[in-house]
Amino acid sequence: MTLVREVRDEFGLQAALGVLGLPRSTWHYQTTRRRSYEEKHGRLRGPLETIARKHPEYGYRRTTTELREVYREQTNHKVVQRLHLLWGLPLIRGTRRPRPSGIRQVLTVAGERANLVAGLDEIGPFEVAYTDFTELVYATGKAQLIAIVDHRTKVCLGWALGPKAVTELALAAWEAAARTLRRLGLSPRCMIVHHDQDPVFTSYGWTGRLLLTEGSRVSYALRGAKDNTEMEAWNSRFKNENRSLFLEAKDVRELRRVVAQRMDYYNGERRHSALGNQAPLAFVAGLEAGR
């Protein structure tokens, strides 16, 4: 049957069966039986694939036990063995997870020390900034926004908008933030940038740029959003206040224009209760005047 499948497209089914001395009825019986077998046990495909990925070391016997105890599927081990072959599950089981990157290994060893912000008693202007991706919905689709916001002054130092949450987009936001700092006569050196452990923020592109090129410091949330509440609150507020404007944007280009306008408003006009009801840039100007 395997030989027939391999050559039938080239020589035709009848010729392939004739060379091997197989009647057409055998072909139809085998192909129909296989299809009906897969259909009969189709409900098991999802659980079997999950087990194969979660427990790549399991053979069909331990997989059968897992099916019975976890998924309540009373299935014979011979059925599991056959389904493994039919669906190519040994290939999944033979695939091992890649070794963690050097940065991931460092984070594992560092533990709670990876969160540089948690141990700070006081945070001054432009000492700590927060960042994260958030999704914006517009008239015809969705886009990813990443903003970098200073802890003390609430200034949005930089932002970028794109179709996907990738390292290039994060670096574009960082470049904008670095330009803002330099316009203010400041340097990003030694500034702590706090975020979660998203693959973008553990990539060599992101960490290399901040640590090696800029001399900044990176800080990681250990419990996801729970350890990055400042950024979560900022993203939520920015989206809620401007949701209707975003929904009116017909494409990404128009959405980017709307975001730019609202960022200018946020930094230059919107009063912030934590700043004594001043706009972020007005608060910064007051700091500079008091120096």
C-alpha positions in Angstrom: 0.0 0.0 0.0 2.9 2.3 0.7 4.4 1.6 -2.6 1.1 2.3 -4.4 0.8 5.7 -2.7 4.3 6.6 -3.7 3.9 5.9 -7.4 0.2 6.3 -8.2 0.5 10.0 -9.2 3.2 9.2 -11.7 2.0 5.9 -13.2 -1.7 5.8 -12.2 -3.5 3.8 -9.7 -4.4 0.8 -11.9 -0.9 0.4 -13.2 0.6 0.5 -9.7 -1.9 -2.0 -8.4 -1.3 -4.3 -11.5 2.5 -4.4 -11.0 2.1 -5.4 -7.3 -0.7 -7.8 -8.0 -3.2 -6.0 -5.8 -6.9 -5.8 -6.6 -8.6 -2.5 -6.6 -10.9 -3.7 -3.8 -7.9 -4.1 -1.5 -6.9 -0.4 -2.2 -10.4 0.9 -1.4 -10.7 -1.3 1.7 -7.4 -0.1 3.1 -7.9 3.6 2.4 -11.5 3.6 3.6 -10.6 1.7 6.8 -7.8 4.1 7.6 -10.0 7.1 7.1 -12.8 5.7 9.2 -10.3 4.7 11.9 -9.1 8.3 12.1 -12.6 9.6 12.1 -13.6 7.2 14.8 -10.8 8.3 17.1 -10.7 12.0 16.0 -11.5 13.2 19.5 -8.2 11.9 20.7 -6.0 13.9 18.4 -6.0 17.1 20.5 -5.2 15.3 23.8 -2.6 13.1 22.2 -0.8 16.1 20.6 -0.9 17.9 24.0 0.6 14.9 25.8 3.3 14.5 23.1 4.4 18.1 23.6 4.1 18.2 27.3 5.7 14.8 27.9 8.0 14.1 24.9 9.6 11.2 26.8 6.3 9.3 27.0 5.7 6.3 24.7 2.3 4.9 23.8 1.9 2.9 27.1 2.5 5.9 29.4 0.4 8.1 27.0 -2.4 5.6 27.4 -2.3 6.0 31.2 -2.2 9.8 30.9 -5.3 9.7 28.6 -7.1 7.5 31.1 -6.2 9.5 34.3 -6.2 13.1 33.0 -8.6 13.0 30.1 -10.9 10.2 31.3 -10.4 8.4 27.9 -10.6 4.6 28.3 -8.5 3.7 25.3 -6.5 0.5 24.5 -2.7 1.1 24.3 -2.7 -0.5 20.8 -5.1 2.2 19.6 -2.8 4.8 21.0 0.2 3.2 19.3 -1.5 3.1 15.9 -2.8 6.7 16.3 0.8 7.8 17.1 1.9 6.4 13.8 -1.0 7.7 11.8 -0.7 11.3 13.0 3.1 11.4 13.2 3.2 12.1 16.9 6.6 10.5 17.4 8.0 13.4 15.5 6.5 15.8 18.0 7.8 13.7 20.9 11.2 13.7 19.4 11.4 17.5 19.4 13.0 19.0 22.5 12.5 22.5 23.8 15.4 24.8 22.8 17.9 25.5 25.5 17.1 28.8 27.3 19.0 31.8 26.0 21.8 33.3 28.1 19.5 36.1 29.2 16.9 33.7 30.3 19.5 31.7 32.3 20.6 34.9 34.0 17.1 35.8 34.9 16.6 32.4 36.4 19.7 32.7 38.5 18.9 36.3 39.5 15.4 35.5 40.8 13.9 38.4 42.6 17.0 40.5 42.0 15.9 40.8 38.4 13.3 43.4 39.5 15.4 46.4 40.1 12.4 48.7 40.9 11.0 46.7 43.7 13.8 47.6 46.1 13.7 51.3 45.5 12.4 53.5 48.3 12.3 56.8 46.3 12.4 57.3 42.5 13.5 60.6 41.1 12.8 62.2 37.7 14.0 60.1 34.8 15.5 57.4 37.0 13.0 54.7 36.1 10.8 54.3 33.0 8.2 51.6 32.3 7.2 50.0 29.0 5.1 47.3 27.5 3.0 46.5 24.4 -0.7 47.1 24.2 -3.2 46.4 21.4 -5.1 49.3 19.8 -8.3 48.5 17.8 -9.1 50.7 14.8 -11.8 50.7 12.1 -10.3 47.9 10.0 -7.9 46.0 12.2 -5.6 46.0 15.2 -2.1 47.4 15.9 0.5 47.2 18.6 1.5 50.3 20.6 4.6 50.4 22.8 5.2 53.5 24.9 8.0 54.3 27.3 6.8 56.4 30.3 8.9 58.0 33.1 7.9 57.1 36.6 8.2 60.5 38.3 7.3 63.0 35.7 4.8 60.8 33.8 6.2 62.0 30.5 5.8 59.6 27.6 9.4 59.7 26.4 8.9 57.7 23.2 6.5 55.4 21.5 6.1 53.3 18.3 3.2 51.7 16.5 3.2 48.7 14.2 1.4 45.5 13.2 3.3 43.2 15.5 5.0 43.3 18.9 8.5 42.7 17.7 12.0 43.8 18.8 12.3 46.3 16.0 9.2 48.1 17.1 10.5 48.2 20.7 13.8 49.6 19.6 12.0 52.3 17.6 10.2 53.4 20.7 13.5 53.4 22.6 15.2 55.6 20.0 12.4 58.1 20.3 12.8 58.0 24.1 16.5 58.6 23.9 16.0 61.6 21.6 13.5 63.1 24.1 16.0 62.6 26.9 18.7 64.3 25.0 16.5 67.2 24.1 15.9 67.7 27.8 19.7 67.7 28.3 19.6 64.3 29.9 21.3 60.9 29.1 19.7 57.5 29.2 22.8 56.1 30.9 22.0 54.4 34.2 18.2 54.8 33.7 16.3 51.7 34.7 13.8 50.5 32.1 11.3 48.1 33.7 9.1 45.6 31.8 7.9 42.1 31.8 9.7 39.0 30.5 8.2 39.1 27.0 10.6 37.5 24.4 11.2 41.0 22.9 12.5 42.3 26.2 14.7 39.3 26.8 16.1 39.4 23.2 19.7 40.2 22.6 18.6 43.0 20.3 16.8 44.8 23.1 19.2 44.1 26.0 22.3 44.7 23.9 21.1 48.1 22.8 20.1 49.3 26.3 22.9 47.7 28.3 25.9 47.9 26.0 25.1 50.9 23.7 23.2 53.2 26.0 24.5 52.1 29.4 21.0 51.8 30.7 19.7 49.1 33.1 16.9 46.6 32.4 14.5 45.4 35.1 12.1 42.5 34.8 8.7 42.0 36.4 8.6 38.6 38.0 4.7 38.2 38.1 3.9 39.8 34.7 1.4 42.6 34.8 1.2 42.4 38.6 4.8 43.7 38.8 4.3 46.4 36.2 1.2 48.1 37.4 2.3 51.6 36.5 2.5 50.7 32.8 -0.7 48.6 32.9 -2.5 51.6 34.3 -1.0 54.0 31.8 -2.0 51.8 28.8 -5.5 51.3 30.2 -6.1 55.0 30.7 -4.6 56.0 27.3 -6.8 53.5 25.5 -10.0 54.2 27.4 -9.7 58.0 26.9 -9.0 57.7 23.2 -10.9 54.6 22.2 -13.5 56.3 20.0 -10.8 58.3 18.2 -8.9 55.1 17.5 -12.0 53.3 16.2 -12.5 56.1 13.6 -9.1 55.6 12.1 -9.5 53.8 8.7 -5.9 52.4 8.5 -2.6 52.2 10.4 -1.4 55.4 8.9 -4.4 57.4 10.1 -4.2 55.6 13.5 -0.5 56.6 13.8 -1.5 60.2 13.2 -4.2 60.1 15.9 -1.8 58.5 18.4 0.7 61.2 17.7 -1.8 63.9 18.4 -3.0 62.2 21.6 0.6 61.8 22.8 1.2 65.5 22.3 -1.9 66.2 24.2 -1.0 63.8 27.0 2.5 65.3 27.4 1.7 68.9 26.9 -1.8 69.6 28.1 -3.5 66.8 30.0 -3.3 67.5 33.7 -2.1 64.7 36.0 -3.3 64.5 39.6 0.0 63.0 40.7 1.8 66.1 39.4 -0.3 68.6 41.2 -2.7 68.8 38.3 0.0 69.8 35.9 0.8 68.4 32.5 3.9 66.3 32.4 6.0 68.7 30.4 4.9 71.6 32.5 6.0 69.7 35.6 9.4 69.0 34.0 9.7 72.7 33.2 9.0 73.5 36.8 11.8 71.1 37.9 14.2 72.8 35.5 13.3 76.2 36.8 13.9 75.1 40.3 17.4 73.8 39.7 
